[in-house]
Amino acid sequence: MKITDVKTWVVGNEAGFGGRYFIFVKLTTDGNVVGYGEAYSATFDPHLTAKLIEDCASRYLVGRDPHDIETFFRNAYSSGFSQRPDITMMGCVSALEIACWDIIGKEAGKPVYKLLGGQVHETLRTYTYLYPKTGSVVPADIANQKNVYNDPDMAAACALEYLAEGFNAVKFDPAGPYTIYDGHQPRLIDIDLSERMVKAVREAVGTRADILFGTHGQFTASGALRMARALEKYDPLWFEEPVPPDMPEVMAEVARGTSIPISTGERLTTKWEFARIIEHRAASILQPDLGRSGGILETKKIAAMAEAFHIQVAPHCYCGPIVAAANVQLATTLPNFLILEAIKQFDGFHETLLKKKIGWQDGHVIPSKEPGLGVELNEDVCDANPWSGSQLHLSMVPEPIR
């Protein structure tokens, strides 16, 4: 079996939930077996990233056996005499590696999880952001208008709506504006709003749901601890990425200083970066995104390292349905799995992009028994929704623009 063809799409996501665009790849073998992958990458223009995926495939996959995952990973990881984590290269590698596993599973007639140690979980607990229930784009002056990210009553009402659907965990991040500069001290107004938001949601949901408090690494350690002290009484399940991801030693200061579990990982890639988190005990929950972390096998290794230190894994998903499906395949095999990020119920545009929806019921994903990733990309929908660079000037979701 050899890879003979590679095709990419950059798909515009008008709904905005999960990102402004999705980058998909299809690999085809000489036996006409097809595998799909997806990259979580925003460091360059998405069309350029798609070309980089094609270039990586032409160098290290086309003409080769997709079963040879380790060889592909080592060749790409070490290309250009680099031999170190590179977030853009690993986005490309992750997409292609996921597509290889899709082919491997289809060739074997088994779900990928059956080839990675087997099924540990019959269902997978999920959480969702407090995505607004209607609309897709917010006004440019979002900071001056009430919404579920800055109004405690609206956040509480939205949380109750998701509980009614079956979710028992929700995430939101009202901690002030994301900054690309070094971590800063939160303003008292940001701490006050965050506490009022968490309090309102906790009073609404009681003990029926966990609260996941998100930030985007925008604080210093002392600033994050000030925020944490205001939130501890409401017992969040985690405090996500409280400081920038480049110094796990600093994140460890936060972990030691609060009773709230620290989670991190969406901006990290490969076992080497996650090893530093583990070494410094910087987090008790890891959140690798399989579209960036190195793919399915690499993230299985990350999870195994974490398991040895009693650290749990909660796969991140700010992506389309192929990364979501890869997350499901991996999480199904993990003894230290905690919870899976869902884009609502993987309905809406995520559902439209697939020939068959990811199974979800009563707050849990039901892993598919179909071979490979268990999903098939709807190529006609991809062709009909190219990313033009103009959709969603400002997304509704609270994540930074990617």
N, C-alpha and C positions, 0 to 999 in steps of 0.2 A: 504493500500500500504506500502510495506517495501523494503528497500535496501537489496539485497541478494548477490551481487557480485561486486567486484572492480578489475579493470585491468588498468595497467599503461604502457606507452611507453616513452622511451627517444629516440627521432628521431634526427638523424644527418641532419644538414642543409648545404648542400654543397654550395649553393648559397651564404650563409653568411649574407644575408640581413635579419635583425631581430634577429640575434643571431646564435651561432654555433650549438645550439641544442634546441629542444622544448620538454617540459615535459607535456604529456597529460594523462588524466585519463578518464576512462569510468565507470559509475555506471549503474547497471542493477537492476530492481525491480522484485518482485515476479510476476508482470503482464507482464514481459518481455519488459518494457519500458526502453529505454536507454538514458542516459544523458552524455554529454562530458564536460570536464573542462580542464584547463591548468594553470600551475603555472609559475610565473615569479620569479625564484629563482636561485641564483648562489652562495650561501654561502657555499655549500658543493658539492661534486661530484653529478652530476645529477642523477646517478643511486641510490645513497643513498637517495636523495630527493624523488625519486619515491617510495622507500621503506617507507620513512616517511609518504608519502601520504597514502599508503596502511595501515600503522599502525594507522594513525589518523582515517581513515575510519572504521577500525575494532573496534576501541574504541568507536566512537561517531556516526557512521552512519549505519553500517550493522545491520540489524534487526529493523531499525527505519524508521519512515515516513519521506521522503525527504521534505515534506511541512514544517516541523518544523525547519525552518532556524534559528530562534532566539535561540532555545534550543541548536542546534548543535554549533552555534557560541559561546555561553556562555560557554558550556562545554569544547570546545577546547581552547578557549581564556584563561580560568582559570585553565587549566590542570597543574599538577605538582605544585600546590599552587603558580602559577605565577601571573595571573590576571594583565598582563601588555603586551604591544605590543612586539611581538617576530617575527622578520622578516621571519625566517624559518617556524615557525608554521603558520604564516599568509599566506605564500606562499602555504602551504598545504591546509589550510582552504579555501583560495580563489579558488583553483582548484576544490575542492569538492563542494563548495557552488555554483559555476557556473554550475557544472554538475547537482546539485539538481534543479536549476532553469530551466535548459533544460528539465528535467523530468516534472517539474510542468507545464511548458508551453505546452509540448506535451500532458500531461494528460488533460489539459483544452482545448486543441485545439486552443491555442492563442499564438502569439508572446509574449515573456517575457515582452516587453514594455507595452502591453495591461494590464498586471497584476501589473504594477508599477505606475499607474496613467494615463496611456494612452499616445497616440502619440502627441507630441508637434511639432515635425519637420518632414516634408515630405522628406527632404534630409538633409545630414550632410556635411558641408564643410570640406575638408581634406587638409593636407599638407604632404609633403614627404621630407626626407633628400635628399640632392644632391647625391644620390647613383649613382655611375658610370654606364653608360648605357651598358657597356660590361664588361665581365670578372667576376671573383668571388673572387680571392685572389690576394693580392698585394705582391710584394717582401718584404723580411725581412727588407730591408733598405728603407722603405717607406718614412722616413723623408728626405732622400737625393734624392728622385725622384719626379718629378712633378706629381700632381694629383689634383682632384677637391677640396681637402681640404687644399692645400697650394699654389695653383696657381690661382691668380685672374681671368685671362683670361679663364682658363678651368672651373672655377666655374661659371662664367657668361654665358659661352656657354652651360653648363649643365643646368643651371636654365632656359634658353630660351627653351631648349628641353622639360623640364617638363611643361613650360607654353604652349607649342604647344600641349601637350597632354590634357590640360584642367586645370591643377593645377593653383591656384592663390596665393599660399603660399609655400615657401621652407625654409628648415632649414639646417644650417651647423655650425660647431664649429671649427674655425681655431685658437683658442686662446692659443695654446701651449699645451704641453703634460700634460695629466692627471697625478695627483700624489696621492698616498695613504697617504701621510703625511699631516700635517696641511697645511691650506691655505697659499699661498705665494704671493709675489708681481709678477705680470707679468713682463717679460722683455720688454724693449722698442721695441725689435725686434718683440715680440709677439703682442704688441699693434699696431705696424706699419702694420704687416701682416694682422691683423684682420680688421683694418680700410681699407686697400687696397682691401681686399676681399669683405667687405660689400659695399664699394663704387663701385666696378666693377659690382657687382650683381645689385645694385640699379640703376646704369646708364643703365644696360642692360634691366631691367624689368620695369623701371619707376614706375608709380603708378599702374601698372597692377597686381602686386603681393606684398604680405607682405613678409618681411624678418624676420626669426626667428633665433636669435643668441643664440647658445647653448654653454654651458661649462658643466663641471662635478664637480662643487663645489670646484674648485681648488684654489680659491683666498681668501685673506683676504678681509675685507670690504673695506679698503682703496685701495687695489689693484683692486678690482672690480669696484670701482668708477672711478679710473684712466682709466680703459678700457671703462667704460660707457661714459665718457666725450668725448672720441674719436669717439664714434659711434652715439651719440645722433642726429647729423645733418642728419643722413640717416634714422631716424625714424623707427627702428625695431619694430615689433609687441611685441616682448618680449626679455628679457635677462634671459636666463634659468639657474637656480641653480647657482648663482654667487659665493656662499660660501658653505662650507660643510653643510649638512642637520641637524646637531646635535644641532645648536644654532640659533633658529629663531630670537632671539634678535639681533644677528649680521646681519642676512639677512635683518632685518627691517632697519638697518642703511643704507644699500644699497638702499632699496626701497624709503627711505626718501630723498636720495641724488641724484636721477636721474629721468629724465622724462620718461625713458624707463620702461614700465611695467615689473615687476619681476614675473617670473613663477617658480614653484617648485612642487615636489611631487612624482617623480618616485621612490625615495628611502624611502618614508614614508609609514606607514601602520596604519590602523584603524583611527577612528574618533578622538581618543585622541591625536595622533601626529599631525593630520591636525588642530585640535583645537588650538594648540600652534601657528601655522602659522597665523591663523585667529586672535587670541588674540593679537598678536604682530604686526598685519598689515604688515607681512613680505613679502607678495606677493598679487598681484591682480588677478593672474591666478593660479589655482591649476591643477596639472597634475597627478592625481592618476593613477596607473596601476592596472587594476582589477585583474591581476594575483598575486598581492601582497597586495593590499590595504585592503583586507578583503572580497572581492567578490562583487556581484552586490548590495545586500541590504545595506551592510555597506557603500559602496561608494555612494549610494543614500542618505544616512544620511549625509555623508561628503558634498555632493553637496547641500543639504538642509541647512546645517549650513552656507556654503559659500554664498548661495543665500540671506540669511538674512543680509549679510554684503556687498552685491553688488559685490561679487567676482565671477569671471567666472571659468568654468571648461573646460579643454582641455585634455581628456583622453590620457595617454601615451601608446605607443605600441612598445616595443622592444621585440616582442614575435611572436608566431605563430598565425594561423588564428582563434583559439578558443578564445583567449583573445581579438582579434580584433572583433569577433562577439559579445562577451559580452560587449565590449566598445560601439558598435553600439546600442545594446538593451538599455543600460542605457542612452546614449547620446540622443536618440530619445525622452526620457521623460523629459529632463532637460530644464527648462526655461532659466537657466544661462549657457547653453552650448555655447562654443566659436568656437572650431575647433577640429578636430579629427586627430590624427597621423595615417597616412597610410604607409604601406611598399610598396612604389610605388603605383600601382593600385591593390594591393593584388593579383598580377598575379605571374607568375613564380612558385616557389615551394609552395608558400602559396596557390595558386590555385590548384595545384596538390594534396595537402593534403586534399582537400575537394571534396565531390561529386558534389557540385555546388558552383561556385565562389561567393564571396561577391560582391554584385552589386555595380558598380562604373561607373559614367558617368559625364563628364564635371566638374571634380574636386570635385565631391560630391559622397558620399555613398548613395545608395538608400536602406533604411531599408527593410529587407525581411518581407513578410506577412506570411511566414511559421511558424508553431508553435515552441515553444521553442526558442533556439538561432537562428533559421533560417538557420543553416548549419549542415551538417553531416560530421564527420571525415571519411576519406577514410582509413580504417584500413589496407587494403592491402598495401598501400603506406607506412604506419607507420611500418608495419612488414618488408618491403623490405629495409628500410633505418634506421637501428639501429645506435645509436651513439656509436662509438668505442673509442672516446677520442682522435682520431688522426686527424679528419677532421679540416680543416681551422686553421692551427697553428696561422695565423694572418688574421683576417677578414678584408674585404674591408671597412666595415662601420666604422665610426669614434668613435663609442661607445667603452668604455673600454672593454677588454676581460672579458667575464662572464663565 
